[in-house]
Amino acid sequence: MIDYRNTDREKIVGTYNRFDRVIARGHGATATDEDGARLIDFTSGIGVNSLGYCDHQWVAAVTDQLSKVQHTSNLYYSKPQIELADMLTTKADMAKVFFANSGAEANECAIKAARKWGNDATEGRKHDIITLTNGFHGRTVATITATGQDHYHEHFAPFLGGFKYCQPGDLSAMKALADDDTCAIMMEMIQGEGGVLDMDQAFVKGCAELCADRDMLFIVDEVQTGIGRTGTFFAYEQYGIEPDMVTFAKGIGAGLPVGGVLFNEKTAGILGPGDHGTTFGGNPVACAGAKVVLARMTPEFLESVSAKGDYIRSRLAAMDGVTDISGRGLMIGFKISGRDSADVVQEALGKGLMMLTAKGRIRLLPPLVITYDEIDAGLKILENCI
């Protein structure tokens, strides 16, 4: 019988610090490892399994599509892709969408589109993009450059030019950085990898107004915050703004790779034939599953996400030692006084609860369909660890 842990270490490049569990199956927000131990999942595969493990409708849609066409190139029309595009642009009130496979690819596309827009409008002068320190946009060369964290920049120089970084909340600094060479501002509404830190409402609105006043594009990265995660379809809806481009991934696929960029009327015509492309983006099977996710995003469902998030936050606030609770909906961050977050997460895993860390804080991203019984079971384990 294969020794999975040793074979992993021998055969797979060691870019992950894995937890010592082999996940074998799951249902809802509960996973089971190879030894039969049940684990309450407050991670959803880092925000991916929005409908939990093996949702019946999602599995049926994916399986049905697999029996028809598993892949066709983007040189041909694809019914699931077109149907998903219609659902997505209608729900988001945007003009067009480009489908990719991941958040990093989505952000790469947005960066290329912003620079093409700026270059075409100004004969090559308007190409700089301002992002935020402590943000995160991906691990490709362009998106890691857009990521304003020194930790992610170690070992990989030289980087691309044309990026500037602003401290979150400092609108005066943003106005000073935004010059005639700037084509776009790009940011997350909640910095997930940065510790689940909410953007200030006035700062976000000020940046959007700055883009409108100076003819720059406003790009919102909703890779982690989007598709119902924060209690609205996209988190930017809670900030009263209308972005020019919105990137998304993770939760829309519910376990399969789907990402992309939504464009408004201003930006919908930037990219033409040959400007960008992907082999697997908009894959029929992934799109069939994503249609099930979007169909779930009713007002009642989104209200339930908000209610569950409020419930978890209220329970956390009542626990001794829990401080600095942040986030919206089912995207939650916090600290535990006098405890190392990684140690708490490791201890909780041993007792049957899966959690995440981010910048020295504990991060919770449970499936949007998690039940209150599963929430209570997970929080009981956390409280015992504290």
N, C-alpha and C positions, 0 to 999 in steps of 0.2 A: 504493500500500500504506500502511496506517495506521502512523503513527509512535507506537507505544504509549506510550513514555515521555513525550513531549511532550503527547500527547492526555490522558494521565493527569493531568499537571500543570495542563492547561488546564480539564479537565472534572470532576475529582473533588476534593472539598474536601481540603485538604492536612493531614489529621490524622495521617498516617503518614510517618515517615522511611524510605522504601523502600530496600532494597538494589537495586543496578543489575543486576537479573536479571529476565527474564520467564519464569516457570516454565510450561512447555508440557505436560509429561506426567511420569509417574513409575510406578515399580513397586517394591513392597517399600519399602525405606528409601533408594532412589536416585531422585532427580529428574533431569529433563533440561530445560535451558532452550531458548529458541527458536533458539539458535545450535547446538544439539546437544551442548553441554557437559554432562557428567554430574556430579551433585552428591550426595555422601553426606549424608543428612539426619539431623542430630542434634537436630532441632527438632519434627518431626511437626506442623507448623502450630501451634506453641505448645501442644503436648500433645493435639492433636485426633486426628490420624491414627494412632490406636492400632494399627490393623492395617496401617499403611503405605499406600502409594498403590495404589488399584485392586485390593484383595484380591478374588480371583475369587468367593468365596462371598458376600461383601458386595455386590459389583456384581450378582450374579445375583438376590439377594433384593430389592434395591432396584429392579432392572429389572422383575422379576416383579410387584412391587406397583404400579409405575407403569402397567403394562398393565391393572390392575384398577381401582383408585381412587387418585388422587393426593392428594385432600383431601376431607374432609367435616368439617363443623363439630362442635364438642363438644356440640351438642344431640342428636347421634345416637351410638349405640354404634359402636365401631371395633375389629374383631378384632385387628389388629396392636398397637394400644394396650393392649388388655386382656391379650393374651398377654405383651407386654413387662412390664406391671405385675405379672403373676403371677410371671414369672421373676425380676424385680428384687426384689420384696418377699420372695420365698422365699430368694433368695441372700443378701440383706442381713439377713434375719430381722427385718423391720420390718412394720408393720401395713398402711400405705397409702402411696400415692405421688400427687403432683401433678406433671403434666408441663408444662414450659415449653420455651423455645427456647434459653436461654443461661444462663451462670453468674450474671450480674447479675439476670436475671429470677427464677432460682431463689432467690437470696438475698433479693430483694424479697419473694417469697412467704413465706419463713421469717420475715422481719422482721414482716410483717403478721400472720402467724399467732401469733407470740410476743406481739405487742401485743394482739391480740384475746383471747388466753388470759389475759393479765395484767389487761386492762381488765374483762373479764367476771367475773373472780374477785374483783376488789377495787373494783368500781364506778369504774374510771377512774384509780386511783392507781398501779398497778403497770405501768409502761410503759417504763422505761429499759432500754437494752441496753448491756452492756459488751463492747467489742472490744479488740484489742491494737494498740499502736503498731507500726508497720512491717508491719501486715497489709494485705491487699487483698481487697475483696469486690465490686468492680464500678465502673461509671462512671455509673450513674443517680444521681439526686439523693440517694436514700436510701442506696444502696450506697456511693457515694463519701463520704457522711458517715460510714458505718460503717468506711470505710477509714481507718486511723490513720496516715496519712502526709501531712505538711503540703504536700508537692509537689503532690499531687492536689487539694488544697483551694484552690489559688491561682485567683483570677478568678471563682469560682462562688458566692460568698456572696450572700445569707444561706443557711445550711444548716438542715436539720431539727433540731429539738431532740430530746432524749431519748437521746443517745449519750454514753458515757464511755469513756475509753481507759486501758488498763493496760499497763505495761511487761511484755513476755514474761518469765516466770520469777519474777516478784515476787508470790508468793502472799499475802504480808502486805498489799500494796497492793490486791490483788484483794478481799480480805476487807473492807478499809476502804471500798472503792468500792461493794460490794454492800450496798445498804441496802433499806429497805422499799418503795422505788419501783422496784426492779430486777426485771424479769421474765425476763431471760435473759443468758447469757454466750455469745458467738459467737467462734469462732477457727478458724484453719487448723492442722493438725498439722505441716505444713511451710510456711513462708511463702515461696511461690514467687516472686511479684513483689518480695518483700522481700529476695531474695538466696539462696533455697533454704536457709533456716535452720530446723533441726529444733526442735520444742518439747521442753522438758525433761519427762521422764517424770513426775517427782514433781509438777511444776507442773500438768500436764494432769489427773492423777488428783485433785490437790487441788481444782482448779476443778470437776470433776465431782462430787466429794463435797460441795463448798460449795453447788452447785445443789440437790443432793438434800436437804441439811440445811435450806436456807432456802426451799425450794419455788420454785426458779427453773428455767427450762429451759436445757438445755445443747445448743447448736447447733454442729455441726461443718461447716465449709465444706470440702467435698472436690471442688470444681470442678476443681482441677488435680491433686490427689493421688489421686483416686478411680479406680475401674474398672481396677484392676490396676497402676496406675502405680508404686506403691512396693513391689510384690511381694506384697501382700495385696489383696483386693478393694477394701477401703477402708483408708486409712492408720490410722484410729483403732483398728482391730483390734490393732495393734501396741502400743497404749497401755493395753489392758485396761479400756476404758471402754465404756459403752452410752449414746450420745447420745439425746436426745429428738427431734431433727430432724437430718437430714443432707442437705446440698445437693450436687448433682452436675451435671456437664455435660461439655463437651469430649470426652474419650475415649469416652464411651458412644455418641456419634453416628458416630465413625470418619470424619467429614468432613461430615456433615449436622447441622443445628442440633437438638440435643436437650438438655434440661436438666430439672431438677426438684427436688423435695423429698421425702424419705422421712420418714414419721412413725411413731413407736412407738405403743403402745397408749394412752399418756397423752395424746398430742397428736393422734391420728387423727381425733377428732371436732370439732376446733376450727373448721374452715372448713366452711360449708354453702352451699347455693345462693345465688348472688349475692355472696358474700364475696370471691371472686377469680375470675379467668377469663383466657382467652387465645384468640385466633383460631387460631393455628398450633400451639400446644402439643400434643404427642402426635400430630403429623402421621403418617398411615399409612406413608408412604414412609420417613421418618426412623425410625419405630419398627421397621419391617421390617429395616432395616440394623442397628439397635441390638440386635435379637434375635440376630443373628449374632455381635456382639461379646460379648454375655453368654454365649452357648454356648461361646465359646473360653475363658472364665475358669474352667478346670478347675484343680485343685490342681497338676497337672504344669505347666500353662502358667504359673501364678503363680510356681512354683519356678524356672522358666526365666528369668522376669523378674528375680528376685532374683539368680540366678547371673550373668546378663549384667551387672547393675549392679555386683556384686562384682568381676567381671572388669575392667570399665572403671575402677573406683576403684583397683584394684591396679595397673593400667597407668599411671594418672595419678600415683599415689604414687611410681612409679619414674622419672618425668620430672623433670629438673632444672628448678627454678623453680616447679613447681606446689605450691601450699600451700592450707591451709584447706579441704580437701575435705569436702563435706557432702551431706546428702540420703539417700534410701533408694531401693532398686530402681533403676529407670531415670529417676529424678529426681535430678540431680547438679549441684552447684555447686562452684566452686573459684576461686582467684586464681592469677595468674602474677606472680611477683616482678619488680618493675621494669618491668612492661608495663601499658599501658592495655587493659582488656578489650575495649573497642569496637574498638581498632586490631587486636588479635589476631583478633577475629571477622571483621573486614573482610579481613584478609590471608588467613585460612583460606578464605573464600569464593572469593577469587581463585584458590586452588589446588584447589578442589573440595569444600569442606566447609561445611555450613550449621550455625551455632551461634547461641545467644542470649546476651544479657546480662541481668543483673538486679542493680540496686544496686551497680554497679561490679565485679560478679563475672561469670564465664562460667557459663551455665546450659545443661545438656544435658537434652533431653526426647526421646530417639529413639523411633521406633515400637517398640511392645512386641514386634513380630515381627522386629526387625532381626537379621540373621545375624552370626555371628562374623567372617565375611569382610568384611562391611560395617563392623563395629566396628573391625577391624584397619586397614582402608583409611582410615577417618576419623581414627583415632588417629595413624596415620603422618603424615597431613597436619598435624595439630595439633602433633606433636612437631617436624616440620620448621619450622613457624612459630615455635615457641619457640626 
